[in-house]
Amino acid sequence: MGKSAKKEIRSVTFCPHCNNTAPQTLVHTQEFEDTVFLPSGKKEIWECFYHVAYCNTCGGILVYYDAGRCSGPDCFADTNLVWPQKKTLPFMVPKHITQIYEEAALIQKASPDAFAVQIRRGLEAICAERGIKGKTLNIGLKELAERGEIPKVLVEATDVLRLLGNVGAHWTGQHVHPSQIPALDDFFKAVVEYIFVAPSKLQEFKNQLEAFKKSGEVKE
């Protein structure tokens, strides 16, 4: 009798490539040892795994990382997806702005026009969050620059986002081209970085530095 066919391992979960919840098939598991630092500061060597799978809908490759939690390859989708990562924003960004961005990411490939409109909504939500209400988006973005919350050079980029958002929202005979989507995405995240992420990281660094000073590990 011949050898029995190797069991095909699948799991139904979300794929960031095509934005579908669909079956994924495991194609390889790589075992290795990794150094893990516990909350106590203790260092341990753990048995870890990388699981490589592909999406049965779009064929895209996905890589999962398992730091010794999963009992075997059958639960690969319960581990941490390290590539590609789901498009979202850092935790310090207000939830309603993150929600707008995540909804935009879901339609990014299917409808560039709708993506641009949603990104424009995100910029409007940022302006409102910073207390700029009842003004046009163009004025709101310039006011953010005047306050020093975003650099003035970035206003030129955000003005492009505003114009492309108008193209997507109104019938002009023009459309947002798919090749423009990465730039729209990067510019929006740059605004988010300046307004929400960088100040939060700076405050966290100051808190850590203060803690080090109190512990005597850092001296004036």
C-alpha positions in Angstrom: 0.0 0.0 0.0 1.2 3.5 -0.8 1.8 6.2 1.8 -1.3 8.0 3.0 -1.8 11.6 1.8 -0.6 14.3 4.1 -3.4 15.9 6.1 -4.3 19.3 4.8 -4.6 21.8 7.7 -7.0 24.7 7.2 -8.5 27.4 9.3 -11.2 30.0 8.4 -10.0 33.5 9.4 -9.5 37.1 8.2 -7.1 37.7 5.3 -5.6 41.3 5.1 -4.7 40.8 1.5 -8.2 40.5 0.2 -10.2 41.6 3.3 -12.2 38.4 3.3 -12.8 35.9 6.1 -12.0 32.7 4.2 -10.2 29.4 4.5 -6.4 29.5 4.8 -4.3 26.4 4.2 -1.1 25.8 6.1 1.9 25.0 3.9 4.9 25.0 6.3 5.7 25.2 10.0 9.2 26.2 11.1 10.3 25.4 14.6 13.0 27.4 16.4 14.1 28.6 19.8 13.6 32.2 20.8 14.6 34.3 23.8 11.5 35.6 25.6 11.6 38.2 28.4 8.9 37.8 31.0 7.2 40.7 32.8 9.4 40.0 35.8 12.5 40.7 33.7 13.5 37.0 33.7 14.8 35.6 30.4 13.8 32.2 29.1 14.3 30.2 26.0 11.0 29.1 24.5 10.2 26.7 21.7 8.6 28.8 19.0 7.1 28.4 15.5 6.5 30.3 12.3 3.5 29.1 10.4 3.2 29.9 6.7 -0.2 29.7 5.1 -2.0 30.9 2.0 -5.5 32.3 1.5 -7.8 30.1 -0.5 -9.6 33.1 -1.9 -6.8 35.3 -3.1 -3.7 33.1 -2.9 -1.9 35.6 -0.7 0.8 34.3 1.7 0.4 34.8 5.5 2.9 34.3 8.2 2.0 33.6 11.9 4.3 33.6 14.9 3.7 31.3 17.9 5.7 31.8 21.1 5.1 28.4 22.5 1.4 28.9 23.1 -0.1 26.8 20.4 0.0 23.0 20.9 0.6 22.3 17.2 0.0 23.5 13.6 -3.7 22.8 13.8 -4.2 26.0 15.7 -1.9 28.2 13.5 -4.6 30.9 13.0 -5.0 31.4 16.7 -1.4 32.7 16.9 -0.1 36.2 16.0 -0.3 37.2 12.4 3.0 39.0 11.7 2.6 39.4 7.9 0.7 41.1 6.4 -0.7 42.9 9.4 -4.3 44.1 9.5 -4.5 47.8 8.5 -5.3 49.7 11.7 -4.0 52.7 13.7 -2.1 52.7 17.0 -4.1 52.4 20.2 -3.6 56.1 21.2 -5.7 57.3 18.2 -9.3 58.0 19.1 -11.5 55.0 18.3 -13.9 56.7 16.0 -10.9 57.8 13.8 -9.5 54.3 13.8 -12.9 52.9 12.8 -13.1 55.3 9.8 -9.6 54.2 8.7 -10.3 50.5 9.1 -13.5 50.9 7.0 -11.5 52.7 4.4 -8.9 49.8 4.3 -11.7 47.3 3.6 -12.6 49.1 0.4 -9.2 50.2 -0.6 -8.8 47.8 -3.5 -12.4 47.4 -4.5 -13.2 51.2 -4.8 -10.4 53.7 -4.8 -13.0 56.5 -5.1 -14.8 55.4 -1.9 -11.4 54.9 -0.2 -10.5 58.6 -0.9 -13.8 59.8 0.4 -13.4 57.8 3.6 -9.9 59.1 4.1 -11.2 62.7 3.6 -13.8 61.9 6.3 -11.0 60.8 8.5 -9.2 64.1 8.1 -12.4 65.9 8.9 -12.8 63.8 12.1 -9.2 64.7 13.1 -10.0 68.4 12.7 -13.1 68.0 14.8 -11.2 66.0 17.5 -8.7 68.9 17.8 -11.6 71.4 18.3 -11.7 72.7 14.7 -15.4 72.6 13.8 -17.7 74.3 11.3 -14.9 75.1 8.9 -13.8 73.7 5.5 -11.3 70.9 5.5 -8.7 73.1 3.8 -9.0 75.8 6.5 -9.0 73.2 9.3 -5.8 71.6 8.0 -4.1 75.0 7.7 -5.2 75.8 11.3 -3.6 72.6 12.5 -0.3 73.7 10.8 -0.5 77.2 12.3 -0.9 75.6 15.8 2.2 73.5 15.1 0.3 70.2 15.4 1.4 69.2 11.9 4.3 70.7 9.9 3.4 73.3 7.3 5.0 71.2 4.5 2.4 68.4 5.3 -0.4 70.8 4.6 0.5 70.5 0.9 0.1 66.8 1.1 -3.2 66.9 3.0 -4.5 69.4 0.4 -3.9 66.7 -2.2 -5.9 64.3 0.0 -8.7 66.8 0.2 -8.8 67.3 -3.6 -8.7 63.6 -4.3 -11.5 63.1 -1.8 -13.6 65.6 -3.7 -12.9 63.6 -6.9 -14.1 60.5 -5.3 -17.3 62.1 -3.8 -18.5 64.1 -6.8 -19.1 63.2 -10.4 -16.5 65.1 -12.5 -15.7 62.4 -15.1 -12.5 61.7 -13.1 -11.6 58.8 -10.8 -9.0 58.2 -8.1 -6.5 55.8 -9.7 -5.4 52.7 -7.8 -1.8 53.9 -8.0 -2.7 56.9 -5.9 -4.0 54.8 -3.0 -0.6 54.2 -1.3 0.2 57.9 -1.3 -3.2 58.7 0.2 -2.7 56.0 2.8 0.8 57.2 3.8 -0.2 60.9 4.0 -3.1 60.2 6.2 -1.0 58.1 8.6 1.6 60.9 8.6 -1.0 63.3 9.9 -2.1 60.7 12.5 1.5 60.2 13.6 2.2 63.9 14.2 -1.1 64.6 16.0 -1.7 61.5 18.1 1.2 59.0 18.1 4.4 61.2 18.5 3.1 63.2 21.5 1.9 60.0 23.2 5.3 58.3 22.6 7.1 61.4 23.9 5.0 61.4 27.1 5.7 57.7 27.6 9.4 58.3 27.2 9.3 61.2 29.8 7.4 58.9 32.2 10.0 56.1 31.8 12.8 58.6 32.3 11.2 59.9 35.4 10.8 56.3 36.7 14.5 55.7 36.0 15.5 58.9 37.9 13.5 57.8 40.9 15.1 54.4 40.9 18.6 55.9 40.8 19.5 54.2 37.5 19.7 57.6 35.8 21.3 60.7 37.4 21.0 64.3 36.5 
